[in-house]
Amino acid sequence: MSTEYQRALGRKIAQERKRRGLSQAEFARLIDRSVAWVSQVERGVRKVDRMSVLEAVAEALEVPLAELAADAPVVAAVAEEMPGAASLRLVLSGSHSLRAMLHASPAQPVAELQKRVDKAWELAHAARYVELADLLRDLIPALETAVRTAPQEQRAQLSEFLAVTYQACSAALAKLVEPEAAWIAADRAIAAAERAGDPLLMAAGAFRLGFVFLGARHFDQVEETARTAADALWHLADEGQPEAMSLWGGLTLQRAVAASRLNEADAAYGHLARTREVAERLGDGHNHYNTEFGPANVALHEIAVAVELGDAGHALRAAGAVDASTLSDERRGRLLIDVARAHAQRRQIDQAVSALLQAEEVTPEQVQNHRMVRQLVADLLTMQDPPVPELRELAERVGA
C-alpha cells in the first residue's frame, strides 16, 4: 500500500465518518477497534493491511468496498433483498418483445393502457414497490404487444407509454439499490422514446439513467450523462418551455448531488444556484416527465447536498423554510430522512428519531427498506445508550 493511497484512504474514512455524525470513539466501537487506531488511520500514519478490516470499515460507513480498496481485490457482499426488488427484476427478465413479435394478439384499448401507466407512476412516487411490480408484470407485456400490433397511427403514442412505464420501473429499481436492473430499464425507456420520435422523452430517460449512476456511485457518469443532456436542452429551457425547464432542472440537480458526494462544495452549490433561478421562473406544482421540478424540489436538494457536505446547520435552516406540500410522498419522505441525517450530524438524537418516524408515516415502505435509513438508525443506536423506546422499536422495524 503506497503512502499516498494510505493518506487518501484515511481522509476518505474521516470524511464518511463525519458525514454520519459519528465521533471517533463511536466509530471505533462499530468496527471493534481502539480510538487510537481510528485516529492513526484517518491521519494516514497507520496502514489498513487486512481485507477483513477494510470490509468492516466499508460496511460501517456504508460505502462500496471498491471505493476504499482501489488497489485491493473486491470481495462481494451479500445484502438483504428488499421487497419488490426481485419481482421487478423478473419483469425485466421476461422476453416480452420477442413474444409480441412472434405471437400477435389484439392490442388493449389505449385509454385503458393510459390509466395503468399513470397508476405505475403513482405507485412509484408512493414508494409502493410490491404493488408496482404486480402491475408491471402484466402492463409491460401488454405495451410491448400494443406497440407492434396496434394501428400505425397509435404506435408513437404507445411507444411513449412504454418509455414512461420503463422509466417508472427504473426509478423504483434505483431506489431499491438495484443499479444493473435499473440501468436496463432506463436504456429500454430511451430506446422506446426514440422510436416515438420524442427528444424530450429521451431526455427523461437520461434523467432516470442519472439516478442509476448516483445509486451505483459512478459520479463521473452522472456528470457526463446529466451535463450532455442538460446542454442539449438548454436552448429550449432558456426560451421558457416548461417541459424542457423541468428536465434541465432535474438533470442539473443530479449534477449538484454528484458534486456533493465528491465533496466539491463550490460546484454543488453553483449547480443549485442555477436551478433555483430556473425553478423560480417555472414555479411549483409541476411534474413534467415525473421530475417534480420546482422551487420546493430545489430546496429539497439543497438540504440533501448540505447533508452530504457535512453542513448540518445549512441543511436544517433550509428545511425550516421549505414547503414540501406540493411534492410526492416519496420526495417528502426522503426530505425527512435527510433532515434526520442532519440532526444526527449534530448529535440531536431525539430530533433525528422524530424526523424518521414522520418519514415512516409518509412512506413506510421506503423507510423500512432503505439501506441509508438502516445505517442511520444503527448510528443513532451507537450514539444513544440505552436507546429510547421509540428508537429501539424503529430499529426493529428497519432491521438495524
N, C-alpha and C positions, 0 to 999 in steps of 0.2 A: 504494500500500500504506500503510495507516494505521500510525501509531506503535504503537497498541495491538495491532494484528494482528502487527506485526513482533516485538514483545516476546513475545507469546503463541507465535508460531512458534519463536522462539529457545528458550523454555522447553520446548516440546514436543520439539524436536530434542535438547536436552540430556538430557531425561528418557529418551527412547528410546535414546540412545547409552549412557547409564549402565546402562540395563536390559540391554543387550547385553554389558556389561563391557568396552567399548572406551574407550581413552584418546582425548583429542582428536587426538593425533598419528596414532593408528591409523585413526581415522575419517577424518581428512584425507587419508590415503593412499588409502582406499577410494573417495573421491569426487574425487581428484586436485585437492585444494585445500591451501592452507597452514594450519598450525596457527593462525596469527593470524586467518585468515579464519573458521575454525570458532569460535574464541573470541569474535570480534566478533558473529557471527550469533547465537550462543547467548545473548549478553548483550543482544541486541536493538539494537545500535548500528550494525549493517550490514544492508542490505536483501538479500534474495534476489530479484533483479529479472528473472530469466530462467526460463522454464518448464523448459528443458532441465536447468538446475542443480537446480531443485526436484525434478524427476523422478529425478535421480541420488541426491539425498538420500533420497527416499522409498524408492527401490529398496534402497539400502544399509541403511536402517533396517527394511525390510520392513513398512512401513505403507502404507495406501492413500493415493494422491496426494491424494484429496479431503480427507483429514484435515489435510494441510499446506497445501493451496491452497483454503481456504474461499471466497475471492473470485476465484479464477482458474479458467480453463477446465480441465476434467479431460481428460487425454489417456489413452485406453485403452491398457493394456499387454497384450501377448500373452504368456501364460505357457505353459510346457511342460505338455502334457497328462499327467496321472497315469494309470497303468494302472488299468483298471476304470471310470474316470470316464465315458468316452464310452459304454461298454456300459450302465451304469446309467442314464444319461440317455436312451438309446434305449428301454430297458424302460419308462420313464415316458412316453415319447412315443407309444407304441402306443395305439390306440383299442380297448383290450381290453373295456371295459364296453359300448361300442356293439356290438361283435361278439357279446358274450354276450347282449345284448337281442334281436338280430335273428336269431341263428343258435343256437338252443337245442341243447345237446348234454348227454349224461348227466354228472352230477357225479361226480368221483372219490371214492373212499371217504374218509370223514372221518379215519380213523386214518392213512391214507397221507398225507393233506394235513397232518395234525398233525406227522408226522415231518419233513416238508420245511420246515415253518415253524420248527420247533426248529433244524433244520440252518442255516436262514438266519441266525438269531441267533448260532449257534456260529461261523459264518464271519465275521460282523460283529465279534464280540468278538475274534476272532483276527486281525483286520485283513487277511483274505484276500479282497480285494475283487474280483479277477478271477473267482474261483470263485463268489462271491456273485452276481455279475452273470449268470453262466451258469445258476445255479439259478433266479434270479428271472425269467429270460426265459420259462420255462415255468410257474413257480409262480403268478405274478400273473395271467396269463390264466386258469389253471385255477381260481383262487379267485374271480375276477370272474364266471366262469361258474357256479361252485357256489352262490354267494350268490343267484343268480337262478333256478336250476333244481332245487336240492335240495328235499326235503320241507320244508314250512313250519317244522316243529319243529326243524330243524337250522340254519335260516338265521341265527339270532342267534349261534350258536357259530361259524359260518363267517364272519360279519362280524367277529367278534373275531379270527379267524385273519388276515383281510385287513388289519385295522388293525395287528396286530403285525408283519405282513410289510412293510407300508409304513413302519412305524417303523424296522425294520432297514435298509431302503433309505435312509431319511432320515439315519439315524445314519452310514452309510457315506459318503454324499454330503457330509455336513457335515465328516467327517474329510478328505475329498478336496478340501475348499475349493470346493465347488460349491453355493453358497448358494441360487441360484434353483431348481435342481432339488431340493435338499433341502427347500426350503420347500413345493414342490408335493407331495412325498411325505408330509411331516408333515401338510399340510392334508387329504390323502386319508385318512390314518390317523385323524384326528379325526372326519371325516365317517363313516367306517366304524364307529368306536366309538359314535358317536351312533345309527347305525342298529341297532347291537347293544343299545342301551339301557344302556351300561356307563359311568357317570360317571368311574370310576377309570381306565378305559382312555382316556377323553377327556383326563384329566389327564396320562396318559403321553404322549399326542400333544402336549400343550402343553410337556412336558418336552423332547421332541425338537425342537419349534419353538424353544425357548430356545437349543439348540446351533446352530441355523441362524443366529439373530441374533448369537450370540457370534462365529461364523466370519465373518459379514459386518461385524462391529464396530459393530453397531447396539445399543449398550449401553442406550439408553433403552428400546428394545423388549424387550430381555432382562429388564430390571427390571419393566416393566409386565406382560409375559406371566407371568413367574415369580411376581411378587407376587400378582396376582389369582388365579392357580390355587392357590398355596400358602394364601392366605387362605380360599379356598373349602374346602380340605381340612382346615384346622387342627382343627376340632371332632372329626373322625374320628381324626386323628393324636394329639390330646391324650387321646382315650379309649383309645389303645393299639392301634388297628387296624394290624397290621403293614404291609399294602399301602399304606395312607394315610400311615403314618410314612415309608416309603421314598420315596414320591413327594414328600411335603412336604420331606423332607430333600434330595432331588436338586434340586428347584426352588430351595431356599434356598441350596444350594451354587452354583448358577448366579448367583444374586444376588451372592454373595461374589466370584466371579470377575469379574463385570461391574464391581463397585465397585473391585476392584484395578486393572483396566485403565483406570479413570478416575482412578487414584491417590488413591482415597478409602479410606485405610487404616482409619480407625475403623469405617466401615460394613462393610468387608470382614471385619475380624476379629470384629465384632459378629455378623454372619451365621454365621461359623464357630463361635462360641461357642454359639449357639442350636442349630445342627445337632449339635454334639458331645453336648449333653445328650440329644437325641432318639436319637442313634446309640447311646449307652451303654445306653439303655433297650431298644433293639431288639437289639443285639448283631451280631456279624459272621456271615458265612456265608449271608446272604440275597441274593436277586437279584430281588426283586419288580419286575415290569414292566421288567426289564433295567436297573435303576438301579444295582445293586451297592452300594446304600447301607448304611453301617455305619461303625464306628469307623475301619477301615482306609481307607475311601474319604474320610472326612472328613480324615484325616491327609494323604492324597494331595493333597487340595485345599488344605490349609494350606500345603504345600510350593509348589504352583503359585501361590497368592496371594502368598506371601512373595517368590518369584522376580519376579513381576510388579511388586511394590512395590520391588524392588531390595534386599531384605533377605536377602542370600545366607546370612548366618550363621544366621538363624532357619530358613531352608529346610533347610540341611544338618543342623542339630540335630534338626529334625522328621524328616528322612529317616533319621537314625540310630536313631530309636525306633520306626519303623513296621514292622509285619509285613504284607507285601503278599501273603502266600501264599494268601489267600482271594480275591484279585482275579483278573480275567481277564488273559490275555496282553496284550491291548490296553492295559488300565489299568496293568499292571506296566511295560510298555514306555514308556508316557507318563510314569510316575513317574521312570524312569531318565533320560529326556530332560530333565525338569525339574531333576533332580539335576545333570546335565551343564551346564545353563544356570546353575545356582547356582555351580558350580565356575568357569565362565567369567567370571562377575561378579567372582570373587575372583582371576582370572588363574591359576588352578590348572589348567594345560592338560592335563597328563598324567592327572589325575583326571577331567577332563571327557571326554577321549577314552576312558578306560576305561569310564565310565558309558554312553557312546554305543555302544561295542562290546558291552556287556552287553545294552543295549536291542535291538541288531541281532540278537543271538542269540535273544531272546524273540519279537520281531515284526519280521523282516527287511523285509517289505513296507512297514510303517508307517515305519520309519526311512529306508529308501532312497527313499521317495517323499514325504516330509513337507517342506514348504517351510520350516518352522521349523528342522528339522534341517539342511537345506541352508545356511540363513543362518548358523546356529550354527557349522557346520564352516568356512564362509568366514571367520567372525570368528576362529576358532581359528587358521586359516592366517595371518591377519594378525598375530596375537599371537606366533606361533612361526615364526622364520625362521632356519635352514631347518626345515621341519616334520619330525617323527619319521616313520619309515616307516609306522607304523600310521595316523597322521593323514592322510598323503598317500594311502594306499590307500583309507581311508574316504572321502576327498574324491572320489576317482574313482568310487566306487560310488554316492554320492549326487548326483554331478554338480555339486559345489561348485567 
